[in-house]
Structure formats: C-alpha cells, structure tokens
Amino acid sequence: MKLQVLAVAVAASFAFPLAAQAELNISGDVTVAYDSALNGGDGAISENGSEINFDGSSEVGGVTYMGHAELDFQGSRTSPKFEEVRVGAKGGFGEVWLGDVDNAVDQFDPDSNDIWLGGHSDAFGGHDNDNILYKNTVGAAEFALSHNPGYEETAIGARFGMGPVKVNLGYEDGVTTSAGPDESLLSYGVEGSFGDVTLSAEGNDDDKWGLNASYSAGNNTIWADYGDDGSNDVFGLGYRMSHGQMDYIVEYADDGTDDRTMAGMRYRF
C-alpha cells in the first residue's frame, strides 16, 4: 500500500507542473436587439448573435498548443450549435491553425466597426472554414499561407506596417468571382489609426471595394461604411456606447435594394 501511495505521489508531482500550464478561458456575449427586417418587415425584438467562446492553451517545450470553439445561439435559442472549431500551435516556427480559421487573405483584410450590419465590402473571396493556415512575422511584415482542400482554394496574404498605417496585399486561387468559379483574385487594403480616428480602404480586381471610418471618444464610438459589393452601392452607419460590460448599439444599413435598422443591448463577459 505504501508503494502504491508513493507511486501516486510521484506521478502527481510530474503531472502537476504540466497541468498548471494549461489554461481555459470562457468569454462571449448575450445580445438582444430590435430588428426592422423581422416579422415581415414590421420589426420585432430577438436574440441576435449571442455566443460563448471556449479557448484552451498549454505550453510544452516552448510550443503553445491552442484550441477554440464557439457555441453560437444565432437563429435558435433552443438549439445552439458549435462553430469556429479549430486547433493550432505556435512557437519559434510561427503559427499553424487547422479548422475554421480566416484564410490567409482575410487574416489581414481591414475590418469595420459594424456589429450586426455594415456597408463595407470584404475584399477577400475564399472560405473561412476547414482551412489549414500558416502565419508568421518577419520584422515589420506579417505573412500567411492557407489552403482549403474541400474547396480547392489557396491563398497568400501579407501586411506591412509603416508607423500608424498598415498596408495589406492578397492573392487567392480557386475562388468564385463575377467571371465564375475557380478564378483568381487580387486584393488590397490600407488601414491607419490617428488618435481617436481609424480609417481604412479595401478592394479587389473584381470591382468590389469598401471605405470604413470610425471615431471614438471615451465610451462612445461612431462609424460609417460605404462601398460597392459588385452589384450595388452599400452604406452603413452605427453608434455604440459602452457602460462597463454593457454595450448600447444602434445601426442602420442600406444594401442598395432595401434598408434596415437595428437597436439593442449586448452584455460581454
């Protein structure tokens, strides 16, 4: 019995340092908003985009292993589903991800501040699910390579920093464009932060482009997006006021054929 107790104690002494390095972070938000597009266009209040994120990581021999999964309530309060499931590792070799992760071009594509609606146009054309991605940084330059075997898409992206301004370039092969499926796509973007103001522009050689601007003052942020989605001019406008973990949000968007307004609250944890 003493030998068994000693064996358990020795095993625990080896296992504890490894277990102590493992981390699990749980975050997410609960969102409820009025949406003018619901109820046949008469408007209604509904859950919108609530989610719980699970992020795990552990370090072994200088390599950090990571896993992410998102429990998404979008569209169903009674039947949420897991999305954005991916695993990865990072170290001196760079960063590798497998699963639902932004492709190499979308990694660096400028974002707008829209939460539910937006008038900006994403410049990338590939899928963000079931990818294998490699990412690294060399000096002021970031670059990424990705491949999606399910859609036979390959992407190369890079971003270069110059003071407060960052420029990104991307190439995708095997994506769908206005010319049809299995085409190539070149994209570009630039983003700059100047105090409380952030400006960005993005586009591609398929005649899609977008402009984004935001201004923050204290707990208040306003933003506007304008662009061309390839068929119509699109426009978006929004406002967010944060008080602790609560956000009060109002957004308006016009996609060229119809307009839509949303107003609600989002609690972040």
Accessible surface in RSA format (square Angstrom, percent):
REM  Atomic radii and reference values for relative SASA: ProtOr
REM  Chains: A
REM  Algorithm: Lee & Richards
REM  Probe-radius: 1.40
REM  Slices: 20
REM RES _ NUM      All-atoms   Total-Side   Main-Chain    Non-polar    All polar
REM                ABS   REL    ABS   REL    ABS   REL    ABS   REL    ABS   REL
RES MET A   1   169.34  87.7 129.56  85.7  39.78  94.7 114.07  97.0  55.27  73.2
RES LYS A   2   183.06  89.3 174.68 107.2   8.38  20.0 120.02 108.0  63.03  67.1
RES LEU A   3   144.14  80.3 139.14  99.5   5.00  12.6 139.53  98.0   4.61  12.4
RES GLN A   4   116.18  65.0 111.53  81.5   4.65  11.1  42.40  90.3  73.77  56.0
RES VAL A   5    93.57  61.6  90.13  81.6   3.43   8.3  92.86  80.7   0.71   1.9
RES LEU A   6   107.19  59.7 104.18  74.5   3.01   7.6 106.83  75.0   0.36   1.0
RES ALA A   7    60.59  55.7  48.86  75.4  11.73  26.7  56.36  79.4   4.23  11.2
RES VAL A   8   103.70  68.2 100.90  91.3   2.80   6.7 103.21  89.7   0.49   1.3
RES ALA A   9    54.68  50.3  42.21  65.1  12.47  28.4  49.56  69.8   5.12  13.6
RES VAL A  10    70.08  46.1  67.98  61.5   2.10   5.1  70.04  60.9   0.05   0.1
RES ALA A  11    60.06  55.2  50.79  78.4   9.27  21.1  57.24  80.6   2.83   7.5
RES ALA A  12    54.57  50.2  46.59  71.9   7.99  18.2  53.15  74.9   1.42   3.8
RES SER A  13    69.23  58.5  48.74  65.0  20.50  47.2  49.02 104.4  20.22  28.3
RES PHE A  14   150.49  75.3 142.30  88.1   8.18  21.3 144.50  87.6   5.99  17.1
RES ALA A  15    56.05  51.5  49.90  77.0   6.14  14.0  54.94  77.4   1.10   2.9
RES PHE A  16   146.25  73.2 142.40  88.2   3.85  10.0 146.07  88.6   0.18   0.5
RES PRO A  17    66.64  48.6  60.12  54.8   6.51  23.7  65.51  54.1   1.13   7.0
RES LEU A  18   106.08  59.1  98.85  70.7   7.23  18.2  99.56  69.9   6.52  17.6
RES ALA A  19    68.36  62.9  49.10  75.8  19.26  43.8  57.68  81.2  10.68  28.3
RES ALA A  20    66.22  60.9  29.95  46.2  36.27  82.5  42.00  59.1  24.22  64.2
RES GLN A  21    84.32  47.2  68.36  50.0  15.96  38.0  34.02  72.4  50.30  38.2
RES ALA A  22    57.39  52.8  40.38  62.3  17.01  38.7  40.65  57.2  16.74  44.3
RES GLU A  23   106.87  61.4  95.52  72.3  11.36  27.0  31.97  61.8  74.91  61.2
RES LEU A  24   119.79  66.7  89.58  64.1  30.21  75.9  89.58  62.9  30.21  81.3
RES ASN A  25    88.51  61.0  85.01  82.2   3.50   8.4  24.29  58.5  64.22  62.1
RES ILE A  26    99.15  56.4  70.64  52.6  28.51  68.7  70.64  50.9  28.51  77.4
RES SER A  27    43.23  36.5  43.23  57.7   0.00   0.0  28.92  61.6  14.32  20.1
RES GLY A  28     9.30  11.5   0.00   N/A   9.30  11.5   3.84  10.5   5.46  12.2
RES ASP A  29    20.31  14.2  19.15  19.1   1.16   2.8   0.70   1.7  19.61  19.6
RES VAL A  30    83.90  55.2  80.28  72.7   3.63   8.7  80.28  69.8   3.63   9.8
RES THR A  31     2.28   1.6   2.28   2.3   0.00   0.0   0.25   0.3   2.03   3.1
RES VAL A  32    65.42  43.0  61.77  55.9   3.64   8.8  61.77  53.7   3.64   9.9
RES ALA A  33     3.03   2.8   0.00   0.0   3.03   6.9   2.09   2.9   0.94   2.5
RES TYR A  34    88.57  41.4  86.51  49.2   2.07   5.4  63.32  47.6  25.26  31.1
RES ASP A  35     2.69   1.9   2.69   2.7   0.00   0.0   1.28   3.0   1.41   1.4
RES SER A  36    29.49  24.9  25.86  34.5   3.63   8.4  22.51  47.9   6.98   9.8
RES ALA A  37    53.76  49.4  28.87  44.6  24.88  56.6  35.78  50.4  17.98  47.6
RES LEU A  38    65.02  36.2  62.73  44.9   2.29   5.8  65.02  45.7   0.00   0.0
RES ASN A  39   101.61  70.1  75.10  72.6  26.51  63.8  19.25  46.3  82.35  79.6
RES GLY A  40    85.81 105.8   0.00   N/A  85.81 105.8  44.63 122.5  41.18  92.2
RES GLY A  41    51.68  63.7   0.00   N/A  51.68  63.7  23.24  63.8  28.44  63.7
RES ASP A  42   116.49  81.6  88.13  87.7  28.36  67.1  22.33  52.6  94.16  93.9
RES GLY A  43    10.03  12.4   0.00   N/A  10.03  12.4   0.00   0.0  10.03  22.5
RES ALA A  44    34.96  32.1  26.57  41.0   8.39  19.1  34.96  49.2   0.00   0.0
RES ILE A  45   126.14  71.8 100.64  75.0  25.51  61.5 100.64  72.5  25.51  69.2
RES SER A  46    36.85  31.1  36.28  48.4   0.57   1.3  11.64  24.8  25.21  35.3
RES GLU A  47    21.01  12.1  14.82  11.2   6.19  14.7  12.36  23.9   8.64   7.1
RES ASN A  48    26.84  18.5  25.89  25.0   0.95   2.3   0.86   2.1  25.98  25.1
RES GLY A  49    24.22  29.9   0.00   N/A  24.22  29.9  15.92  43.7   8.30  18.6
RES SER A  50     7.04   5.9   7.04   9.4   0.00   0.0   6.88  14.7   0.16   0.2
RES GLU A  51    42.43  24.4  41.98  31.8   0.46   1.1   1.50   2.9  40.93  33.4
RES ILE A  52    47.50  27.0  47.50  35.4   0.00   0.0  47.50  34.2   0.00   0.0
RES ASN A  53    21.40  14.8  21.40  20.7   0.00   0.0   2.35   5.7  19.05  18.4
RES PHE A  54    60.89  30.5  58.94  36.5   1.94   5.1  59.15  35.9   1.74   5.0
RES ASP A  55    51.71  36.2  50.25  50.0   1.46   3.5  21.03  49.5  30.69  30.6
RES GLY A  56    23.84  29.4   0.00   N/A  23.84  29.4  18.86  51.8   4.97  11.1
RES SER A  57    38.11  32.2  30.62  40.9   7.48  17.2  16.87  35.9  21.24  29.8
RES SER A  58    34.04  28.8  31.66  42.2   2.38   5.5  15.41  32.8  18.63  26.1
RES GLU A  59    87.65  50.3  85.53  64.7   2.11   5.0  15.98  30.9  71.67  58.5
RES VAL A  60    79.71  52.5  72.96  66.1   6.75  16.3  76.23  66.2   3.48   9.4
RES GLY A  61    82.19 101.4   0.00   N/A  82.19 101.4  44.85 123.1  37.34  83.6
RES GLY A  62    53.00  65.4   0.00   N/A  53.00  65.4  28.62  78.5  24.38  54.6
RES VAL A  63    34.72  22.8  34.72  31.4   0.00   0.0  34.72  30.2   0.00   0.0
RES THR A  64    30.99  22.0  30.99  31.4   0.00   0.0  12.58  16.9  18.41  27.8
RES TYR A  65   109.21  51.0 107.25  61.0   1.96   5.1  71.42  53.7  37.78  46.6
RES MET A  66    29.27  15.2  20.76  13.7   8.52  20.3  12.00  10.2  17.27  22.9
RES GLY A  67    24.68  30.4   0.00   N/A  24.68  30.4  19.53  53.6   5.15  11.5
RES HIS A  68    23.35  12.8  17.67  12.3   5.67  14.5  15.30  15.8   8.05   9.4
RES ALA A  69    22.62  20.8  22.18  34.2   0.44   1.0  22.18  31.2   0.44   1.2
RES GLU A  70    20.68  11.9  20.68  15.6   0.00   0.0   0.00   0.0  20.68  16.9
RES LEU A  71    32.27  18.0  32.27  23.1   0.00   0.0  32.27  22.7   0.00   0.0
RES ASP A  72    19.79  13.9  17.71  17.6   2.08   4.9   0.97   2.3  18.82  18.8
RES PHE A  73    47.95  24.0  47.71  29.5   0.24   0.6  47.95  29.1   0.00   0.0
RES GLN A  74    97.90  54.7  81.61  59.6  16.29  38.8  37.47  79.8  60.43  45.8
RES GLY A  75    73.67  90.8   0.00   N/A  73.67  90.8  40.60 111.4  33.06  74.1
RES SER A  76    34.27  29.0  26.22  35.0   8.05  18.5  27.93  59.5   6.34   8.9
RES ARG A  77   157.09  66.0 135.41  69.0  21.68  51.6  60.36  82.5  96.73  58.6
RES THR A  78   128.12  91.1  97.90  99.2  30.22  72.0  81.16 109.0  46.96  71.0
RES SER A  79    77.04  65.1  61.10  81.5  15.95  36.7  37.05  78.9  40.00  56.0
RES PRO A  80    48.68  35.5  28.22  25.7  20.46  74.4  29.03  24.0  19.65 122.1
RES LYS A  81   124.45  60.7 119.79  73.5   4.66  11.1  71.43  64.3  53.02  56.5
RES PHE A  82   117.23  58.6  93.06  57.6  24.17  62.9  93.06  56.4  24.17  69.2
RES GLU A  83    57.71  33.1  54.30  41.1   3.41   8.1  22.13  42.8  35.58  29.1
RES GLU A  84    69.25  39.8  67.18  50.8   2.07   4.9   9.19  17.8  60.06  49.0
RES VAL A  85    76.81  50.5  72.24  65.4   4.57  11.0  72.24  62.8   4.57  12.4
RES ARG A  86    51.88  21.8  48.57  24.8   3.32   7.9   3.32   4.5  48.57  29.4
RES VAL A  87    86.15  56.7  85.59  77.5   0.55   1.3  85.59  74.4   0.55   1.5
RES GLY A  88    12.41  15.3   0.00   N/A  12.41  15.3   7.85  21.5   4.56  10.2
RES ALA A  89    19.22  17.7  18.74  28.9   0.48   1.1  18.74  26.4   0.48   1.3
RES LYS A  90    91.24  44.5  90.23  55.4   1.00   2.4  36.19  32.6  55.05  58.6
RES GLY A  91    29.67  36.6   0.00   N/A  29.67  36.6  15.13  41.5  14.55  32.6
RES GLY A  92    90.13 111.1   0.00   N/A  90.13 111.1  47.30 129.8  42.83  95.9
RES PHE A  93    92.02  46.0  75.39  46.7  16.63  43.3  87.13  52.8   4.89  14.0
RES GLY A  94     9.17  11.3   0.00   N/A   9.17  11.3   7.90  21.7   1.28   2.9
RES GLU A  95    47.22  27.1  47.22  35.7   0.00   0.0   4.26   8.2  42.97  35.1
RES VAL A  96    52.88  34.8  52.88  47.9   0.00   0.0  52.88  45.9   0.00   0.0
RES TRP A  97    30.71  12.3  30.57  14.8   0.14   0.3  25.21  13.4   5.49   8.9
RES LEU A  98   102.79  57.2 100.08  71.6   2.71   6.8 100.08  70.3   2.71   7.3
RES GLY A  99    15.91  19.6   0.00   N/A  15.91  19.6  15.66  43.0   0.25   0.6
RES ASP A 100    28.25  19.8  28.25  28.1   0.00   0.0   4.35  10.2  23.91  23.8
RES VAL A 101    11.08   7.3   9.22   8.3   1.86   4.5  11.08   9.6   0.00   0.0
RES ASP A 102    60.02  42.0  57.13  56.9   2.88   6.8   3.05   7.2  56.96  56.8
RES ASN A 103     5.48   3.8   5.48   5.3   0.00   0.0   2.52   6.1   2.96   2.9
RES ALA A 104     0.00   0.0   0.00   0.0   0.00   0.0   0.00   0.0   0.00   0.0
RES VAL A 105     3.37   2.2   1.90   1.7   1.47   3.5   2.61   2.3   0.76   2.1
RES ASP A 106    22.23  15.6  16.43  16.4   5.79  13.7   0.00   0.0  22.23  22.2
RES GLN A 107    39.05  21.8  17.86  13.1  21.19  50.4   2.32   4.9  36.73  27.9
RES PHE A 108     3.49   1.7   1.22   0.8   2.28   5.9   1.55   0.9   1.95   5.6
RES ASP A 109    10.68   7.5   2.97   3.0   7.72  18.3   0.39   0.9  10.29  10.3
RES PRO A 110     5.09   3.7   1.51   1.4   3.58  13.0   4.18   3.4   0.91   5.7
RES ASP A 111   110.42  77.3  98.80  98.3  11.61  27.5  27.40  64.5  83.02  82.8
RES SER A 112    18.98  16.0   0.26   0.3  18.72  43.1   1.26   2.7  17.72  24.8
RES ASN A 113    51.76  35.7  41.17  39.8  10.60  25.5   7.32  17.6  44.45  43.0
RES ASP A 114    39.35  27.6  21.15  21.1  18.20  43.0   0.14   0.3  39.21  39.1
RES ILE A 115    46.86  26.7  16.41  12.2  30.45  73.4  20.40  14.7  26.46  71.8
RES TRP A 116    42.86  17.2  10.12   4.9  32.74  76.9  12.57   6.7  30.29  49.1
RES LEU A 117    16.19   9.0  10.43   7.5   5.76  14.5  14.18  10.0   2.01   5.4
RES GLY A 118    31.74  39.1   0.00   N/A  31.74  39.1   2.03   5.6  29.71  66.5
RES GLY A 119     0.33   0.4   0.00   N/A   0.33   0.4   0.33   0.9   0.00   0.0
RES HIS A 120    40.87  22.3  27.00  18.8  13.87  35.5  17.42  17.9  23.45  27.3
RES SER A 121     7.85   6.6   3.07   4.1   4.78  11.0   4.47   9.5   3.38   4.7
RES ASP A 122    68.79  48.2  57.78  57.5  11.02  26.1  10.05  23.7  58.74  58.6
RES ALA A 123     0.81   0.7   0.34   0.5   0.47   1.1   0.81   1.1   0.00   0.0
RES PHE A 124    41.38  20.7  29.52  18.3  11.87  30.9  29.52  17.9  11.87  34.0
RES GLY A 125    30.83  38.0   0.00   N/A  30.83  38.0  13.61  37.3  17.22  38.6
RES GLY A 126    10.22  12.6   0.00   N/A  10.22  12.6   0.34   0.9   9.88  22.1
RES HIS A 127    66.47  36.3  62.33  43.3   4.14  10.6  45.05  46.4  21.42  24.9
RES ASP A 128    42.25  29.6  31.94  31.8  10.32  24.4  21.54  50.7  20.71  20.7
RES ASN A 129    52.81  36.4  52.79  51.0   0.02   0.1  22.21  53.5  30.60  29.6
RES ASP A 130    85.27  59.7  76.55  76.2   8.72  20.6  25.55  60.1  59.72  59.6
RES ASN A 131     3.25   2.2   2.42   2.3   0.83   2.0   0.69   1.7   2.56   2.5
RES ILE A 132    83.56  47.6  81.84  61.0   1.72   4.1  81.84  58.9   1.72   4.7
RES LEU A 133     1.25   0.7   0.82   0.6   0.43   1.1   1.25   0.9   0.00   0.0
RES TYR A 134    68.08  31.8  66.81  38.0   1.27   3.3  53.08  39.9  15.01  18.5
RES LYS A 135    48.32  23.6  47.66  29.2   0.66   1.6  14.84  13.4  33.49  35.7
RES ASN A 136    38.46  26.5  33.41  32.3   5.05  12.2   4.95  11.9  33.51  32.4
RES THR A 137    80.29  57.1  60.86  61.7  19.43  46.3  39.80  53.5  40.50  61.2
RES VAL A 138    99.49  65.5  91.44  82.8   8.06  19.4  94.57  82.2   4.92  13.3
RES GLY A 139    72.04  88.8   0.00   N/A  72.04  88.8  44.42 121.9  27.62  61.9
RES ALA A 140    76.69  70.5  49.94  77.1  26.75  60.8  61.25  86.2  15.44  40.9
RES ALA A 141    27.26  25.1  26.86  41.4   0.40   0.9  26.86  37.8   0.40   1.1
RES GLU A 142    34.69  19.9  34.54  26.1   0.14   0.3   9.70  18.8  24.99  20.4
RES PHE A 143    66.78  33.4  66.78  41.4   0.00   0.0  66.78  40.5   0.00   0.0
RES ALA A 144     0.06   0.1   0.00   0.0   0.06   0.1   0.00   0.0   0.06   0.2
RES LEU A 145    84.43  47.0  82.76  59.2   1.66   4.2  82.87  58.2   1.56   4.2
RES SER A 146     7.56   6.4   1.67   2.2   5.89  13.6   3.91   8.3   3.65   5.1
RES HIS A 147    64.17  35.1  63.39  44.1   0.78   2.0  49.81  51.3  14.36  16.7
RES ASN A 148     1.04   0.7   0.89   0.9   0.16   0.4   0.81   1.9   0.24   0.2
RES PRO A 149    81.55  59.4  70.65  64.4  10.89  39.6  70.84  58.5  10.71  66.6
RES GLY A 150    67.46  83.2   0.00   N/A  67.46  83.2  35.62  97.8  31.84  71.3
RES TYR A 151   104.93  49.0  86.69  49.3  18.24  47.5  58.48  43.9  46.44  57.3
RES GLU A 152   119.25  68.5 109.29  82.7   9.97  23.7  53.57 103.6  65.69  53.6
RES GLU A 153    13.88   8.0  12.53   9.5   1.35   3.2   6.44  12.5   7.44   6.1
RES THR A 154    61.03  43.4  59.70  60.5   1.33   3.2  45.01  60.5  16.02  24.2
RES ALA A 155     3.80   3.5   3.21   4.9   0.60   1.4   3.51   4.9   0.30   0.8
RES ILE A 156    86.69  49.3  85.35  63.6   1.34   3.2  85.35  61.5   1.34   3.6
RES GLY A 157     1.28   1.6   0.00   N/A   1.28   1.6   1.23   3.4   0.05   0.1
RES ALA A 158    20.09  18.5  19.90  30.7   0.19   0.4  19.90  28.0   0.19   0.5
RES ARG A 159    50.29  21.1  49.95  25.5   0.34   0.8   4.47   6.1  45.81  27.8
RES PHE A 160    84.06  42.1  84.06  52.1   0.00   0.0  84.06  51.0   0.00   0.0
RES GLY A 161    26.46  32.6   0.00   N/A  26.46  32.6  11.72  32.2  14.74  33.0
RES MET A 162   115.57  59.9 101.15  66.9  14.42  34.3  69.52  59.1  46.05  61.0
RES GLY A 163    72.05  88.9   0.00   N/A  72.05  88.9  36.85 101.1  35.21  78.8
RES PRO A 164    81.15  59.1  59.99  54.7  21.16  76.9  73.33  60.5   7.82  48.6
RES VAL A 165    38.08  25.1  38.08  34.5   0.00   0.0  38.08  33.1   0.00   0.0
RES LYS A 166    91.56  44.7  90.01  55.2   1.54   3.7  48.35  43.5  43.20  46.0
RES VAL A 167    41.66  27.4  41.66  37.7   0.00   0.0  41.66  36.2   0.00   0.0
RES ASN A 168     4.84   3.3   4.84   4.7   0.00   0.0   0.28   0.7   4.56   4.4
RES LEU A 169    97.19  54.1  93.37  66.8   3.81   9.6  93.78  65.9   3.41   9.2
RES GLY A 170     7.29   9.0   0.00   N/A   7.29   9.0   4.11  11.3   3.18   7.1
RES TYR A 171    87.60  40.9  87.19  49.6   0.41   1.1  63.24  47.5  24.36  30.0
RES GLU A 172     1.16   0.7   1.16   0.9   0.00   0.0   0.90   1.7   0.26   0.2
RES ASP A 173    66.18  46.4  65.98  65.7   0.21   0.5   8.71  20.5  57.47  57.3
RES GLY A 174    10.97  13.5   0.00   N/A  10.97  13.5   1.10   3.0   9.86  22.1
RES VAL A 175     0.83   0.5   0.44   0.4   0.39   0.9   0.83   0.7   0.00   0.0
RES THR A 176    97.57  69.4  78.99  80.1  18.58  44.3  54.77  73.6  42.80  64.7
RES THR A 177    20.67  14.7   7.10   7.2  13.58  32.4  10.85  14.6   9.82  14.8
RES SER A 178   101.96  86.2  57.47  76.7  44.49 102.5  52.09 110.9  49.88  69.9
RES ALA A 179    81.02  74.5  41.83  64.6  39.19  89.1  53.26  75.0  27.76  73.5
RES GLY A 180    18.40  22.7   0.00   N/A  18.40  22.7  18.35  50.4   0.05   0.1
RES PRO A 181   102.76  74.9  95.92  87.4   6.84  24.9  95.92  79.2   6.84  42.5
RES ASP A 182   113.71  79.7  92.75  92.3  20.95  49.5  28.12  66.2  85.59  85.4
RES GLU A 183    63.51  36.5  60.77  46.0   2.74   6.5   4.32   8.4  59.19  48.3
RES SER A 184    55.76  47.1  42.21  56.3  13.55  31.2   6.34  13.5  49.41  69.2
RES LEU A 185     5.73   3.2   4.75   3.4   0.98   2.5   5.13   3.6   0.60   1.6
RES LEU A 186   100.04  55.7  99.68  71.3   0.37   0.9  99.68  70.0   0.37   1.0
RES SER A 187     5.79   4.9   1.21   1.6   4.58  10.6   0.86   1.8   4.93   6.9
RES TYR A 188   112.81  52.7 112.69  64.1   0.12   0.3  83.22  62.5  29.59  36.5
RES GLY A 189     4.03   5.0   0.00   N/A   4.03   5.0   1.77   4.9   2.26   5.1
RES VAL A 190    60.56  39.9  60.42  54.7   0.14   0.3  60.45  52.5   0.11   0.3
RES GLU A 191    50.72  29.1  48.37  36.6   2.34   5.6  11.93  23.1  38.79  31.7
RES GLY A 192     5.32   6.6   0.00   N/A   5.32   6.6   3.15   8.6   2.17   4.9
RES SER A 193    60.15  50.8  52.97  70.7   7.18  16.5  30.57  65.1  29.58  41.4
RES PHE A 194   103.48  51.8  87.45  54.2  16.03  41.7  95.03  57.6   8.45  24.2
RES GLY A 195    80.63  99.4   0.00   N/A  80.63  99.4  43.30 118.8  37.33  83.6
RES ASP A 196    83.90  58.8  70.85  70.5  13.05  30.9   8.35  19.7  75.54  75.3
RES VAL A 197    52.97  34.9  52.97  48.0   0.00   0.0  52.97  46.0   0.00   0.0
RES THR A 198    39.80  28.3  38.64  39.2   1.16   2.8  18.44  24.8  21.36  32.3
RES LEU A 199    86.50  48.2  84.51  60.5   2.00   5.0  84.78  59.5   1.72   4.6
RES SER A 200    10.06   8.5   1.49   2.0   8.58  19.8   4.28   9.1   5.78   8.1
RES ALA A 201    29.99  27.6  29.52  45.6   0.47   1.1  29.64  41.7   0.35   0.9
RES GLU A 202     3.24   1.9   0.02   0.0   3.22   7.7   0.02   0.0   3.22   2.6
RES GLY A 203     0.00   0.0   0.00   N/A   0.00   0.0   0.00   0.0   0.00   0.0
RES ASN A 204    10.09   7.0   2.20   2.1   7.88  19.0   0.00   0.0  10.09   9.7
RES ASP A 205    90.85  63.6  54.80  54.5  36.05  85.3  40.17  94.6  50.68  50.5
RES ASP A 206    22.53  15.8  14.66  14.6   7.88  18.6   4.95  11.6  17.59  17.5
RES ASP A 207   116.04  81.3 106.05 105.6   9.98  23.6  33.13  78.0  82.91  82.7
RES LYS A 208    72.63  35.4  71.68  44.0   0.95   2.3  16.36  14.7  56.27  59.9
RES TRP A 209    86.06  34.5  85.63  41.4   0.42   1.0  69.72  37.2  16.34  26.5
RES GLY A 210     0.08   0.1   0.00   N/A   0.08   0.1   0.00   0.0   0.08   0.2
RES LEU A 211    89.73  50.0  88.29  63.2   1.44   3.6  88.48  62.1   1.25   3.4
RES ASN A 212    10.31   7.1   5.34   5.2   4.97  12.0   6.52  15.7   3.79   3.7
RES ALA A 213    39.36  36.2  36.17  55.8   3.19   7.3  37.71  53.1   1.65   4.4
RES SER A 214    12.49  10.6   7.70  10.3   4.79  11.0   3.94   8.4   8.56  12.0
RES TYR A 215   100.08  46.7  99.11  56.4   0.97   2.5  65.91  49.5  34.17  42.1
RES SER A 216    42.51  35.9  41.68  55.6   0.83   1.9  25.17  53.6  17.34  24.3
RES ALA A 217    43.76  40.2  36.16  55.8   7.60  17.3  41.36  58.2   2.40   6.4
RES GLY A 218    84.00 103.6   0.00   N/A  84.00 103.6  43.80 120.2  40.20  90.0
RES ASN A 219    92.34  63.7  81.28  78.6  11.05  26.6   9.93  23.9  82.40  79.6
RES ASN A 220    57.90  39.9  57.06  55.1   0.84   2.0  15.15  36.5  42.75  41.3
RES THR A 221    10.33   7.3   9.77   9.9   0.56   1.3   2.40   3.2   7.92  12.0
RES ILE A 222    88.30  50.2  87.94  65.5   0.36   0.9  87.94  63.3   0.36   1.0
RES TRP A 223     6.12   2.5   1.81   0.9   4.31  10.1   4.44   2.4   1.68   2.7
RES ALA A 224    36.28  33.4  33.64  51.9   2.63   6.0  33.78  47.6   2.50   6.6
RES ASP A 225     1.94   1.4   0.86   0.9   1.07   2.5   1.07   2.5   0.87   0.9
RES TYR A 226    89.58  41.8  89.16  50.7   0.41   1.1  65.37  49.1  24.21  29.8
RES GLY A 227     0.00   0.0   0.00   N/A   0.00   0.0   0.00   0.0   0.00   0.0
RES ASP A 228    34.56  24.2  34.56  34.4   0.00   0.0   0.00   0.0  34.56  34.5
RES ASP A 229    55.61  39.0  46.94  46.7   8.67  20.5  23.40  55.1  32.21  32.1
RES GLY A 230    45.55  56.2   0.00   N/A  45.55  56.2  10.69  29.3  34.86  78.1
RES SER A 231    96.50  81.5  59.74  79.7  36.76  84.7  32.74  69.7  63.76  89.3
RES ASN A 232    50.00  34.5  43.72  42.2   6.29  15.1   7.42  17.9  42.58  41.2
RES ASP A 233    79.74  55.9  67.44  67.1  12.30  29.1  19.20  45.2  60.53  60.4
RES VAL A 234    11.15   7.3  10.71   9.7   0.45   1.1  11.15   9.7   0.00   0.0
RES PHE A 235    75.17  37.6  74.98  46.4   0.19   0.5  74.98  45.5   0.19   0.6
RES GLY A 236     1.12   1.4   0.00   N/A   1.12   1.4   1.12   3.1   0.00   0.0
RES LEU A 237    90.88  50.6  87.39  62.5   3.49   8.8  87.40  61.4   3.48   9.4
RES GLY A 238     5.64   7.0   0.00   N/A   5.64   7.0   3.67  10.1   1.97   4.4
RES TYR A 239    82.29  38.4  82.19  46.8   0.10   0.3  65.43  49.2  16.86  20.8
RES ARG A 240    51.49  21.6  51.40  26.2   0.09   0.2   1.59   2.2  49.90  30.2
RES MET A 241    62.76  32.5  62.76  41.5   0.00   0.0  54.86  46.6   7.91  10.5
RES SER A 242    22.80  19.3  22.18  29.6   0.63   1.4  14.95  31.8   7.85  11.0
RES HIS A 243   127.78  69.8 122.22  84.9   5.57  14.2  72.64  74.9  55.14  64.2
RES GLY A 244    62.58  77.2   0.00   N/A  62.58  77.2  41.43 113.7  21.15  47.4
RES GLN A 245    86.68  48.5  82.01  59.9   4.67  11.1  28.82  61.3  57.86  43.9
RES MET A 246    47.28  24.5  46.63  30.9   0.65   1.6  46.35  39.4   0.93   1.2
RES ASP A 247     0.98   0.7   0.98   1.0   0.00   0.0   0.00   0.0   0.98   1.0
RES TYR A 248    86.79  40.5  86.07  49.0   0.72   1.9  54.20  40.7  32.58  40.2
RES ILE A 249     2.01   1.1   0.00   0.0   2.01   4.8   0.00   0.0   2.01   5.5
RES VAL A 250    75.53  49.7  74.71  67.6   0.82   2.0  74.71  64.9   0.82   2.2
RES GLU A 251     1.84   1.1   1.19   0.9   0.65   1.6   1.26   2.4   0.58   0.5
RES TYR A 252    73.18  34.2  71.76  40.8   1.42   3.7  53.07  39.9  20.11  24.8
RES ALA A 253    12.73  11.7  11.60  17.9   1.13   2.6  11.72  16.5   1.01   2.7
RES ASP A 254    50.24  35.2  49.02  48.8   1.23   2.9   7.34  17.3  42.90  42.8
RES ASP A 255    71.78  50.3  67.62  67.3   4.16   9.8  31.68  74.6  40.10  40.0
RES GLY A 256    42.84  52.8   0.00   N/A  42.84  52.8  14.03  38.5  28.81  64.5
RES THR A 257   110.53  78.6  70.88  71.9  39.66  94.5  65.09  87.4  45.44  68.7
RES ASP A 258    98.03  68.7  87.96  87.5  10.07  23.8  29.67  69.8  68.36  68.2
RES ASP A 259    77.66  54.4  63.87  63.6  13.79  32.6   7.05  16.6  70.61  70.4
RES ARG A 260    85.10  35.7  83.21  42.4   1.89   4.5  21.52  29.4  63.58  38.5
RES THR A 261    51.61  36.7  51.52  52.2   0.08   0.2  33.95  45.6  17.65  26.7
RES MET A 262     1.19   0.6   1.19   0.8   0.00   0.0   0.42   0.4   0.78   1.0
RES ALA A 263    37.81  34.8  32.75  50.5   5.06  11.5  33.10  46.6   4.71  12.5
RES GLY A 264    16.90  20.8   0.00   N/A  16.90  20.8  12.04  33.0   4.86  10.9
RES MET A 265    86.74  44.9  84.42  55.9   2.31   5.5  45.70  38.9  41.04  54.4
RES ARG A 266    43.95  18.5  43.91  22.4   0.04   0.1   3.15   4.3  40.81  24.7
RES TYR A 267    98.62  46.0  97.89  55.7   0.74   1.9  61.82  46.5  36.81  45.4
RES ARG A 268    73.83  31.0  73.83  37.6   0.00   0.0  34.34  46.9  39.49  23.9
RES PHE A 269    90.62  45.3  56.85  35.2  33.78  87.9  81.82  49.6   8.81  25.2
END  Absolute sums over single chains surface
CHAIN  1 A    14847.5      11942.9       2904.5       9157.3       5690.1
END  Absolute sums over all chains
TOTAL         14847.5      11942.9       2904.5       9157.3       5690.1
